[in-house]
């Protein structure tokens, strides 16, 4: 069951034709196990099967909280018993460290927080302590006191270490018990490896930079300024790559032009539409194309979020709630805000409802989203007004 789900999840990544098949398949699996109404219906599943199923859902962006809760409950039972030094109690399976790191990545990817289920919050809280305990135990067993040995013996490679830092940062769990010590150990181990001439993959460098930047991680004799600058330079090169605007993005830009708002498309910070305001400007109509004297300007990042930025609900869910933003999208907004940008999000499920030929309606929509104009006059009798809501 899990291998078929994993195969469909991998195939749909490169071929959207398989997306519907994956959704239907996951929906059937969920219906079967949720309908059983049993305590721990996945108890007999191997840890690898649970992880494969979770990864398939993450690749497909599938938001199926009921099935995901069952998977994470199995992992939580296991690691809680480990903390209590009761491994294998009641037939609980043992999850390898790399499997746990993958589950945390799944949680961050789908942005599964306490609001979705308490089990997700508990898992992210307990996991760092479990991994630290395993690392310390492995060092004592081998009598080699080094981070590299501890990570290797625990089964955490470069991919797992980067994922752990990134995931804990996305979920705002870096300051939970044991998490900061784990993240600090990862930074130090990778920095030391780089100082010894080992290579680091660009993807891992990007993940580490995002985490270090948001955490304001201080430099020292191991995590040096040179190492942090190296991570930043790889990120800057990634953000400076050539980007082609999507059709939706172009429509958004065209609407702003109709409204008389100067803006930048595909800004260097990987912003869809950037608007620079003079500090004293009340409305964005006073936006400037000049980036001189940046201290006299405020910055607005208009981000168009297409379907790939959100989860997909199961076909039978029938929820009227809007889709949830994925972890990498949430993290992007945190990075922009940290750099002084005010982020305005334009989700596709709102913008797409406006017909492409209704340019005035699109202007009204952006007027309210951006609070750009007190009035937009289309004719002598057609006027769109915006008034800020009264608290």
C-alpha positions in Angstrom: 0.0 0.0 0.0 2.7 2.5 1.0 5.0 1.6 -1.9 2.2 2.3 -4.4 1.5 5.6 -2.7 5.2 6.5 -2.8 5.5 5.5 -6.5 2.5 7.7 -7.4 3.8 10.6 -5.3 7.2 10.4 -7.1 5.6 10.1 -10.6 3.2 13.0 -10.1 6.2 15.3 -9.2 7.3 15.2 -12.9 3.9 14.3 -14.5 0.7 16.0 -13.3 -1.3 13.2 -15.0 -0.6 11.0 -11.9 -1.9 13.7 -9.4 -5.5 12.7 -9.6 -4.6 9.0 -9.2 -2.6 9.8 -6.1 -5.4 11.9 -4.6 -7.9 9.1 -5.2 -5.6 6.5 -3.8 -4.8 8.4 -0.6 -8.6 9.1 -0.2 -9.3 5.4 -0.3 -6.6 4.6 2.2 -7.8 7.3 4.5 -11.4 6.1 4.3 -10.4 2.5 5.1 -8.4 3.3 8.2 -10.5 6.1 9.6 -13.7 4.1 9.1 -12.1 1.3 11.2 -12.5 3.6 14.2 -9.9 1.6 16.0 -7.1 2.6 18.4 -3.9 2.8 16.4 -5.1 1.2 13.1 -1.5 1.5 11.8 0.1 -0.2 14.7 1.2 -3.2 12.7 2.7 -1.1 9.9 6.5 -1.0 9.8 8.1 2.4 10.3 9.3 2.5 6.7 5.7 2.1 5.5 4.5 5.0 7.6 7.3 7.2 6.3 6.7 6.3 2.7 3.0 7.1 2.9 3.7 10.4 4.6 6.3 11.3 1.9 3.9 10.5 -0.8 1.3 12.9 0.7 4.0 15.6 1.1 5.1 15.3 -2.5 1.4 15.5 -3.6 0.7 18.4 -1.3 -2.3 16.4 0.1 -4.0 17.8 3.1 -5.6 14.8 4.8 -5.3 15.5 8.5 -7.0 12.3 9.6 -4.6 10.0 7.9 -1.5 12.1 8.8 -2.5 12.1 12.4 -2.5 8.3 12.4 1.0 8.3 10.9 2.4 10.8 13.4 0.7 9.1 16.3 2.7 6.0 15.6 5.9 7.9 15.5 5.0 9.8 18.7 4.2 6.6 20.6 7.6 5.3 19.7 9.7 8.3 20.6 7.7 9.0 23.8 8.5 5.5 25.0 12.1 6.0 24.1 12.2 9.2 26.3 10.7 7.2 29.1 13.3 4.4 28.4 10.5 1.9 27.6 11.5 1.0 24.0 9.3 -1.5 22.2 6.5 -1.3 24.8 3.1 -2.5 23.6 4.6 -3.5 20.2 5.6 0.1 19.4 7.9 0.1 16.3 11.3 1.7 16.3 11.8 4.7 13.9 15.3 5.3 12.7 16.7 8.8 13.2 16.7 9.5 9.4 13.0 8.4 9.3 12.1 10.8 12.0 13.9 13.6 10.2 11.9 12.8 7.1 8.6 12.9 9.1 9.6 16.3 10.5 10.3 17.5 6.9 6.8 16.3 5.9 5.3 18.2 8.8 7.1 21.4 7.8 6.4 20.9 4.1 2.6 20.6 4.7 2.8 23.1 7.6 1.1 20.8 10.1 0.8 22.9 13.3 -1.0 22.6 16.6 -4.1 24.1 14.9 -4.3 21.1 12.6 -3.7 18.6 15.4 -2.0 18.4 18.8 -0.1 15.3 17.7 1.9 17.4 15.3 2.9 19.9 18.0 3.9 17.1 20.4 6.0 15.4 17.7 8.0 18.5 16.9 8.5 19.2 20.6 9.7 15.7 21.6 11.8 14.8 18.5 14.9 17.1 19.2 15.3 15.6 22.7 15.1 12.0 21.3 17.8 12.7 18.6 20.1 14.4 21.1 19.7 11.4 23.5 20.6 9.1 20.6 23.6 11.2 19.7 24.9 11.3 23.2 24.4 7.6 23.6 26.2 6.8 20.4 29.2 8.8 21.5 29.4 7.1 24.9 29.1 3.7 23.2 32.0 4.5 20.8 34.0 6.6 23.3 34.6 9.1 20.5 33.6 12.6 21.6 32.9 14.4 18.3 29.8 15.7 16.6 30.7 14.1 13.3 30.8 10.7 15.0 27.6 11.3 16.9 25.7 12.3 13.8 27.1 9.4 11.7 26.4 6.8 14.3 22.9 8.1 14.8 22.2 7.9 11.1 21.9 11.6 10.3 23.7 12.6 7.1 24.0 16.0 5.5 20.5 15.9 4.0 18.9 15.0 7.3 20.8 17.7 9.2 19.8 20.4 6.7 16.2 19.2 6.8 16.1 19.3 10.6 17.3 22.9 10.7 14.9 24.0 8.0 11.9 22.2 9.4 12.3 23.4 13.0 12.7 26.9 11.6 9.5 26.7 9.5 7.5 25.3 12.4 8.9 27.9 14.9 10.1 25.0 17.1 13.8 26.0 17.3 13.3 27.2 20.9 11.5 24.1 22.1 13.4 21.9 24.7 16.5 20.5 23.1 15.9 22.0 19.6 18.4 24.9 19.9 21.1 22.5 21.1 20.4 20.2 18.2 20.4 23.1 15.7 23.6 24.5 17.2 25.3 21.1 16.9 24.3 20.8 13.3 25.7 24.3 12.4 28.9 23.5 14.2 29.3 20.1 12.6 28.7 21.4 9.0 30.9 24.5 9.5 33.7 22.3 10.8 33.3 19.9 7.8 33.5 22.8 5.4 36.6 24.2 7.1 38.2 20.7 6.6 37.5 21.0 2.8 34.3 19.0 2.5 31.8 20.1 0.0 28.2 21.1 0.8 25.3 20.8 -1.6 23.7 24.0 -2.7 20.3 22.8 -1.6 21.6 22.2 1.9 23.4 25.5 2.0 20.2 27.3 1.1 18.3 25.6 3.9 21.0 26.4 6.4 21.2 30.0 5.4 17.4 30.5 5.8 17.6 29.1 9.3 20.8 31.0 10.3 19.3 34.3 9.0 16.0 34.0 10.7 17.6 32.9 14.0 20.3 35.6 14.0 22.7 32.8 14.7 25.9 34.4 16.1 29.3 33.6 14.6 32.2 32.2 16.7 35.5 30.4 16.1 33.7 27.4 14.5 30.6 28.9 12.9 32.8 31.7 11.4 31.7 34.9 9.6 33.4 33.4 6.5 31.1 30.3 6.7 28.0 32.4 7.2 29.0 34.7 4.3 29.5 31.6 2.1 26.0 30.4 2.9 24.6 33.9 2.1 26.5 34.1 -1.2 24.9 30.8 -2.4 21.5 32.1 -1.4 22.1 35.4 -3.2 23.1 33.6 -6.4 19.9 31.5 -6.2 17.7 34.5 -5.8 19.5 36.4 -8.7 18.7 33.6 -11.2 16.6 34.5 -14.2 12.9 34.1 -13.5 10.0 34.1 -16.0 6.8 35.6 -14.9 3.7 33.4 -14.9 0.5 34.4 -16.8 -1.2 35.2 -13.5 1.7 37.4 -12.4 1.7 39.3 -15.7 -2.1 39.9 -15.2 -1.4 41.2 -11.7 1.3 43.5 -13.0 -0.9 44.8 -15.8 -3.7 45.6 -13.3 -1.2 47.6 -11.2 -0.2 49.5 -14.3 -3.8 50.4 -15.0 -4.0 51.7 -11.4 -0.9 53.9 -12.0 1.3 52.2 -9.5 5.0 52.0 -10.5 6.5 48.6 -9.5 9.3 46.1 -10.2 8.6 42.7 -11.6 10.7 39.7 -10.3 12.7 41.7 -7.8 16.2 40.5 -6.8 14.8 39.2 -3.5 12.7 36.8 -5.4 9.6 39.0 -5.0 6.9 38.8 -7.6 6.0 42.5 -7.6 8.0 45.0 -5.5 6.6 48.5 -4.7 8.9 51.1 -3.1 7.1 53.8 -1.1 8.3 57.1 0.3 8.0 57.0 4.0 5.4 59.8 4.1 3.3 58.3 1.3 -0.2 57.5 2.4 -1.3 55.7 -0.7 0.8 53.4 -3.0 0.0 55.7 -5.9 3.0 57.7 -4.7 5.3 54.7 -5.2 8.6 55.5 -6.8 10.8 53.7 -9.4 13.9 55.1 -7.7 15.8 53.0 -5.1 18.0 55.9 -4.1 18.1 56.8 -0.4 16.5 53.5 0.6 16.2 54.7 4.2 13.6 57.1 3.0 11.4 54.4 1.5 9.2 51.6 2.8 9.0 48.4 0.8 5.9 46.4 -0.2 6.2 42.9 -1.6 3.2 41.7 -3.5 3.3 37.9 -3.8 1.0 36.0 -6.1 0.5 32.6 -4.6 -0.5 30.0 -7.3 -1.8 26.5 -6.5 1.7 25.1 -6.0 2.0 27.3 -2.8 -0.9 25.5 -1.1 -2.1 22.1 0.0 -4.7 20.2 -1.8 -7.7 18.8 0.1 -8.9 15.3 -0.5 -11.7 14.9 -3.0 -14.2 13.8 -0.4 -13.3 16.4 2.2 -15.7 19.0 0.9 -14.3 21.7 3.2 -15.1 25.3 2.5 -11.9 26.4 4.2 -9.2 27.9 1.9 -6.2 25.8 1.3 -3.3 26.1 3.7 0.0 27.7 2.6 2.9 25.2 2.4 5.9 25.5 4.7 8.3 26.9 2.1 5.8 29.7 1.3 5.4 30.6 5.0 9.2 30.6 5.4 9.6 32.9 2.3 7.3 35.5 4.0 9.2 35.3 7.2 12.4 36.0 5.3 10.9 39.0 3.5 9.5 40.5 6.7 12.9 40.1 8.4 14.4 42.1 5.5 12.0 44.9 6.1 9.3 44.1 3.5 5.6 44.4 4.1 4.1 41.3 2.4 0.8 41.4 0.7 -0.4 38.0 -0.4 -2.6 37.5 -3.5 -3.9 33.9 -3.4 -5.0 32.3 -6.7 -8.3 31.2 -5.3 -9.3 34.8 -4.8 -7.8 36.4 -7.9 -8.9 33.7 -10.3 -12.5 34.2 -9.4 -12.4 37.6 -11.2 -13.0 37.1 -14.9 -10.0 38.0 -17.1 -12.1 40.6 -18.9 -13.2 42.4 -15.7 -10.3 44.7 -15.4 -12.2 47.1 -13.1 -13.1 44.4 -10.7 -9.4 43.4 -10.5 -8.5 47.0 -9.7 -11.1 47.1 -7.0 -9.8 43.8 -5.6 -6.2 45.2 -5.5 -7.4 48.5 -4.1 -8.7 46.7 -1.1 -5.8 44.3 -0.7 -3.1 47.0 -1.0 -5.1 49.9 0.4 -3.7 51.9 -2.5 -6.3 54.5 -3.3 -9.0 56.2 -1.3 -10.9 56.4 -4.6 -10.6 54.9 -8.1 -12.8 56.7 -10.6 -13.6 54.7 -13.7 -16.2 57.1 -15.1 -18.4 60.0 -13.9 -20.7 57.5 -12.1 -18.5 54.5 -11.5 -16.3 55.1 -8.5 -14.7 52.5 -6.2 -14.0 53.7 -2.7 -11.9 52.2 0.1 -12.2 53.0 3.7 -10.1 51.3 6.4 -12.2 49.0 8.6 -13.1 50.4 12.0 -11.4 48.3 14.8 
